[in-house]
Amino acid sequence: MTKRDARDTGRNTPRDTARDTEELLARSFEANRPRLLRVAYTMTGSLVEAEDCVQEAWLRLRRLDDPGTVRDLTAWLTTTVSRLALDALSSARARREQYVGTWLPEPLVADDSHDPADRVTLDESVSMALLVVLERLSPAERTAFVLHDVFSVPFPEIAEVVGRSAAAVRQLASRARRQVEDGRPRTPATEAEQRELVDAFTAACQDGDLPGLIALLDPDVVLRGDGGGKVATLQHIEREAARVAPMILAHSDTVGPLDIRPVEVNGAAGLTIRGADGQLSVMSFTVDAGRISAIDIMRNPDKLAMVPDLD
């Protein structure tokens, strides 16, 4: 029987069946991709590593003898991506010990032209404030917290990822939760409050208004910069408004005219800044109790390759 005969009789050839199965598998995987990327990104703090983990999960799925035997594809993919992300995180820890200067997570940047429906992954679960706190945790603690508290994965499934008992994973998540709560804003701001503060910050910097800038900052504000040894930035973490504000204004004066644009950075109000030298910076803000409590400046060009062209 020819292929045309098979179509005429309503029967699929083995090749047709295989193609249909492959297409169904691909559609199911793509439906899960946003969640998988968010899982891997939250665990690693790197969009590049997250995408590598998700791609490897797809390859492993295709290599299964019979993917149809996977009863819960979402759970299988989440477990697979989580294991890959845990391996990537454990490996990255050693590299980060040799990192030049302060290591910050890779920022996720979106401008105001994006449809709000496209921002589903840019919420509090991937905020820069949370990602910075997660860096304090061990890989196992971070995995347990992210999977359980952020993505509601049951402890027995997390136990398969980290290779420990469900009871041990519960303890890991509990310890991580205490550290995260200590590092999170006590009184988070609304989106409108965030943008109002960042706009006021921008105006104060452009006007050279030192008292006005200090008034926007928490007295114990933290300023961090990540240049990765590739571009100039802060040598150390700086603290206290009376010290941080003059440093920011002095930097604004020395780099020349700035192209400053309001954007979303990991779901919160932020800025992209391009100096007269063409060097791009991404600035994110943590707001607590009506003031800016942390400013993170990403300048490492390797971590800004995914920033959209906002021209």
N, C-alpha and C positions, 0 to 999 in steps of 0.2 A: 504494500500500500504506500502510495506517495504521501508527502506532507499535505498536498492539496486534498487528497482523498480523506486524510485524517480530519482535516478541518470540515470537509463536507459532511462527515458522519458525526461531527460533534465531539470527537475524541482528540485529546492532546497527545503529541508524541513525547517521549522522555525528554527531548531537548526543550520542548515548550514548557513542560512541567518544571524542569530545572530552572529555566529562565523566570518563570512566574514565582518560584520559591525565592530566588535571588532578589527579585524586585520587591517582594513582600518583606523580606528580611531587611533590605536597605531602607524601605520606608519606615519600618519599626525602629531601626537604629536612628534615623534622622529625627524621629519624634522624640527620642530620648537624648539626643545630642546636647540641647541646652542645659539640661539637668546634669549630665555627665561633665560638661565643661565647668559648670559651677562647682561641682564636687571637687574636681581635680584642682581648679584654681584656688579654691578656699583652702585646700590642704597644702598646696605648694607655694602659693603667692606668686606664681609665674604663669602667665598666659601661654607662653611658648611650651613650657613643660606640660601644662594642662592639655593643650592640643595634641602633643605627642602621646600622652596617656590615652586620650580618647581614640586617636587613630590606631594605636596598638590594640586597644580593646576590639575595634572593628575587625582588624586582621585576625585576631584570635577567634572571634566569633565565626568568621568565614572558614577558619581551619577546622572547626568542629566537624566530625564525621556526619553528624545529623543535627543541625541547629534546631530542628523541629522538636527535639527531645527536651529543650530548655522550657520548663513549665512557666517560669516567671522571668521574661526577658529583662524587664527593668531591674529586678533584683540581681540577676546574673551580671548585667552590665555594670551596675553600681559597685558590686563586689569586685569585679575585675578591674575597673578603673581605680577603685580605692587602693587595691593592692599595688597597682602600678604607681599611683601617686605617693604611696607610703615609701616605696623603694626609691622614687625620685627624690622625695624629701630627705630621706636618710642619707642618700648620696650627696645631696646639695649641702647638708649641714657641714660636712668636711670642707667643701669648697668655700663656704661662707666664712669659715674660720680664717681663711687666707685672704678674704675680701678686703680691698683697700677702702677704708672709711666705713661709714654706716651703711648697712644693707637695708633697703626698703623694698616692699613688694612692688611688682610691676603694676602700674596704674591702668585702670580701665576708663577710657575717656570717651564721652559722648557730648555733642553740642546740642543746642536747643532746637536744631532742625529735625532731630530724630523724633519719630512717632513715639508717644508714650508707651504704646503697645510693645515696642521693641526694647523697652527698658526692664523687662520682667526679671532679668538676671542681675540688675544693678540695684539691689536693695540692701538692707542693713546686714544681711548675711555675708556680703562681700565688701563692707565698708573698710576704708583704710584703717580706721581706729581699731576694728576687730582684727584685721590681718596683722597689724603691728603687735597687738597683744598676743596673738597666736604664736608669734615668733619666740616667745618666752617658754613655750611648752616643749616637752619632748615629742618626737614624732608619734609615739604611741598615744600620748595624751591628746595631741592635736587631732589625730585620726578619730579617737573615741568621741571627743567633743563635737567635731564637725559632723560626723555621720549621725550621731544620736541627737544632739541638741539643735542642729541646723537642718538636717535632712530626715530626721525621724526614722533612722534605720534601727531596727531592734538590736539589742545587745548580743544575742546569739549570732546574728549575721556579722556584726562587727568583730566578734571573737574569731571568726574565720579569717578576717582580714589581717588582724594583728597577731594571730597565733597564740592567743591566751584564752582563759576561761571567760564565760559571760560575767561571772562575779568579779573577776579581775578587771574586765573592761568597764564595768559599772564604777569601780573605784577610780579608774583612770579618768573617766568622764567627770566624776565628782570633784577630783582634785583640779582638773582643768577648769571646771565651771567656776570654782572659787577664784582662780587667778584671773579669769576673763571678767568676772563681775567687778573685781578690784580695779581693773584697767579700763572698763567702759565708762562713758559719760554718765554721771548720776542723773542729770536732767537734760536729756537729748533735746535738740531743737527741731522745729518743724522745717520743712523745705523752704518756706517763705522766710523764716528767721535766719536760716543758713545763708540764703542768697542776700538778704539785707546786710548781714554782717560782712560778707565777702565783698559786696559792693562798697561798703563803708571803708573796709580795709584798703581796697584799690584806690579810692579817692584820697585817703590819708597818705598813701605812699606817693601818689602823683603830686600831691600838694606839699609834700615834705612836712606834714603836720605831725610832729612827734607826740605832743600831748594827746591829740586825737587818736593816734595809733595805739598808744599805751592804754587808753581808755577802752579799746576794743579787746585787749588781751587779758586773759586770766593772769593774775600776778605770778603764778607758777607755770606759765606757758612753756611748752617744749618746742624747740626748733630743731629739725633734723634735715640733713641733706645727703643725697646719694649721687655721687659722681662716678663711682666705680674705679677711681684712679684714671679716668679718661678725660674728664673735664674738671675745672676748678669748682669746688663747693666747700661746705663747712668741713673742718678737720675733725670736729667733735660735736656731740650733741650740746646745744646751748639751752639754758633755762633762765626763767624770770623775765617779766615784761620789761623792766628797766634796762636790761641788757640786750634783749632780743630786738626791741623796737628800733634802737639806734643802728643796730647792725643791718636791719632790713632797709632802712632809709639810706644808709651809707652805700649799700650795694646798688640800690636803685640809681644813685648819683653817679657811680663809677662805670656802669655798663652802657650808659648812653640811652637814647630813645628806646622805649619798649613797646612792643606790640602785645597788648594784654587783652585776652579774650575770656569771657565767662563760659565755663563748660561744666559738665558733670564729671566728677572724678569718683569712681566707685559708688555712684548713686547719690553723691552729695555735691553741694556747690563747691566749685573749684575754679582754677584759672590755668590757662596755658599762656606762657610768656616767651616771646622770642626777642632776644636782644639784638643790638645793632650788628653783632658778629654772626647773627643767624642761628645761634645756639638755642635750642628749644628747652624749656623747663616746664614741668607740670607741678602745680602747687595744689595740695589738698589740705583741708582744714577739718579739725575736730572741734565741735562747738559743745560747750557744756555750761548750763546755767546762764545763758545769755552772753557768754564771752568765748573767744577763741582760746581753746586750751592746748591745741597742738597744731603745728604747721609742718607739713612734710613736703620737701622739694626734691622732685626726681629730675636729675640732669644726666644720668648715665644714658648715652644714646642707644645702647643695646637694649634698654628697657622701654624705649620710646618709639620703637620701630612700628608698633601697632597703633600709634596715635593717629587718628584720621586727619586728613588734610583739611584744615578749616578755612582755607583761602576762598 
